[in-house]
Amino acid sequence: MPFNNLHSITNYKATSTEMIEEYRRQSALASSVDRADIDLMNFLDQILLDAE
């Protein structure tokens, strides 16, 4: 399923499996957005360097 498909939850009964799949889809979407943010990646790299 493409990440950009919107899902309406109004009057919709989702099964546990469907909810898990939706959580995974949303997590993958958020992760891909974060990885594409160069400033965020640089910030996280600096935090790791500071922690050493």
C-alpha positions as CSV (number, residue, x, y, z in Angstrom):
1,M,0.0,0.0,0.0
2,P,1.5,3.4,-0.9
3,F,2.4,5.6,2.1
4,N,0.4,8.6,0.9
5,N,-3.0,6.8,1.0
6,L,-5.3,8.5,3.5
7,H,-7.5,6.3,5.7
8,S,-10.7,7.4,7.3
9,I,-11.5,5.9,10.6
10,T,-15.0,7.3,10.9
11,N,-17.6,4.5,11.2
12,Y,-14.9,1.9,10.6
13,K,-14.1,-1.1,12.7
14,A,-10.5,-2.1,12.2
15,T,-9.2,-5.5,13.2
16,S,-6.1,-5.9,15.3
17,T,-4.2,-6.9,12.3
18,E,-5.4,-3.9,10.3
19,M,-4.4,-1.6,13.2
20,I,-0.9,-3.2,13.4
21,E,-0.5,-2.7,9.6
22,E,-1.6,0.9,9.9
23,Y,0.8,1.6,12.7
24,R,3.6,0.0,10.7
25,R,2.7,2.1,7.6
26,Q,2.7,5.3,9.7
27,S,5.9,4.5,11.3
28,A,7.6,3.8,8.0
29,L,6.2,7.1,6.6
30,A,7.5,9.1,9.6
31,S,10.9,7.3,9.4
32,S,11.3,8.1,5.7
33,V,10.5,11.7,6.3
34,D,13.0,11.9,9.1
35,R,15.7,10.2,7.0
36,A,15.1,12.8,4.3
37,D,15.7,15.7,6.7
38,I,19.4,16.5,6.4
39,D,19.4,19.0,9.2
40,L,17.8,16.4,11.5
41,M,20.4,13.8,10.5
42,N,23.2,16.2,11.2
43,F,21.7,17.1,14.5
44,L,21.4,13.4,15.5
45,D,25.0,12.8,14.4
46,Q,26.2,15.6,16.5
47,I,24.4,14.3,19.6
48,L,26.1,10.9,19.1
49,L,29.5,12.5,18.8
50,D,28.9,14.6,21.9
51,A,27.9,11.5,23.8
52,E,31.2,9.8,23.2
